[in-house]
Amino acid sequence: MPEEASAPVKMHFDEKDVKENSIIAALSYIGILCLIPLLAKKDSKFAQEHGKQGLVLLIAWVVVVVVGWIPILGWIVGFFGSILLLVLSLVGFIKCLMGEFWEVPVLGQYRNKFNL
């Protein structure tokens, strides 16, 4: 029986936690505001997971902007990278408001590196 290579991550959260913290967790996908759920909602697993993922997206965005300073090739990478990160942030924001957790492809796995 072959293993599924890219099985989606399914995390379970307390319904009360999701209901109370979905709006503040959604701030995670608006740039530096990812620090609000990370610092203000330490007791909420839902807000913490979204906050960590938002922090990973923010770091990726900084990297894309720095690469975007390089003439020609950097401009292309910066342009398309910014669009990609914007789309990923919007999807994460919407999923968060819906009370779901969606792991961002490729980047989402790095949120587990943060022990906040």
C-alpha atoms as one frame of an Amber mdcrd trajectory, in Angstrom:
protein
   0.000   0.000   0.000   1.651   3.303  -1.047   1.749   6.162   1.409   0.182
   9.460   0.473   2.995  11.918  -0.068   1.046  15.116   0.496  -1.725  14.305
   2.941  -3.276  17.537   4.237  -2.643  18.433   7.853  -5.833  18.164   9.869
  -5.658  19.869  13.219  -8.403  19.729  15.780  -9.176  22.690  17.981 -11.656
  23.261  20.782 -14.844  24.781  19.324 -15.005  27.402  22.054 -11.386  28.396
  21.369 -12.081  28.757  17.640 -15.271  30.759  18.171 -13.699  33.171  20.662
 -10.392  33.695  18.865 -11.060  33.457  15.125 -11.070  37.237  14.589  -7.866
  37.906  16.519  -6.254  34.868  14.859  -7.153  36.313  11.453  -4.865  39.265
  12.240  -2.016  36.787  11.792  -2.253  37.175   8.037  -1.899  40.981   8.022
   1.859  41.512   8.145   3.356  42.534  11.482  -0.043  42.118  13.167   0.814
  38.411  13.424   2.465  39.361  16.721  -0.883  40.260  18.313  -2.255  36.702
  18.556   1.218  35.377  19.381   1.609  37.717  22.350  -1.992  38.328  23.465
  -3.508  34.850  23.131  -0.923  32.494  24.579  -3.694  30.256  25.945  -5.353
  29.750  22.535  -3.907  26.942  20.433  -5.963  28.147  17.442  -4.595  31.703
  17.612  -1.053  30.480  18.250  -0.996  28.170  15.212  -2.329  30.915  12.950
   0.066  33.434  14.508   3.074  31.209  13.863   1.977  30.658  10.289   1.489
  34.393   9.829   5.000  34.953  11.179   6.399  32.518   8.601   4.541  34.400
   5.846   5.886  37.712   7.143   9.458  36.386   7.073   8.909  35.052   3.553
   7.547  38.446   2.525  10.664  40.197   3.865  12.856  37.761   1.914  10.859
  38.391  -1.282  11.165  42.162  -0.836  14.926  41.936  -0.299  15.318  39.701
  -3.370  13.146  42.189  -5.261  15.891  44.805  -4.917  18.082  42.818  -7.299
  17.731  44.252 -10.819  15.815  42.345 -13.521  15.591  38.783 -12.148  14.959
  40.023  -8.607  12.196  42.294  -9.842  10.461  39.355 -11.516  10.833  37.122
  -8.457   9.746  39.972  -6.196   6.666  40.727  -8.294   5.404  37.151  -8.588
   6.498  36.245  -5.063   4.525  39.180  -3.643   1.420  38.145  -5.558   1.791
  34.544  -4.378   2.244  35.584  -0.750  -0.737  37.937  -0.978  -2.940  35.100
  -2.256  -1.679  32.744   0.475  -2.364  35.398   3.122  -5.879  36.020   1.807
  -6.716  32.308   1.795  -5.342  31.921   5.328  -7.302  34.983   6.491 -10.575
  33.684   5.038 -10.057  30.133   6.337  -9.283  31.541   9.773 -12.502  33.570
   9.844 -14.364  30.400   8.825 -12.895  28.673  11.888 -10.620  26.357   9.922
  -6.901  25.776   9.907  -5.225  25.623   6.509  -1.534  24.865   6.383   0.144
  27.058   3.797   1.826  24.820   1.209   5.626  24.565   1.545   5.937  27.400
   4.113   3.412  26.152   6.674   5.660  23.367   7.926   8.141  25.921   9.272
   5.667  27.231  11.854   6.589  24.270  14.053  10.134  25.659  14.360   8.865
  28.478  16.602   8.486  27.811  20.314   6.602  30.887  21.461
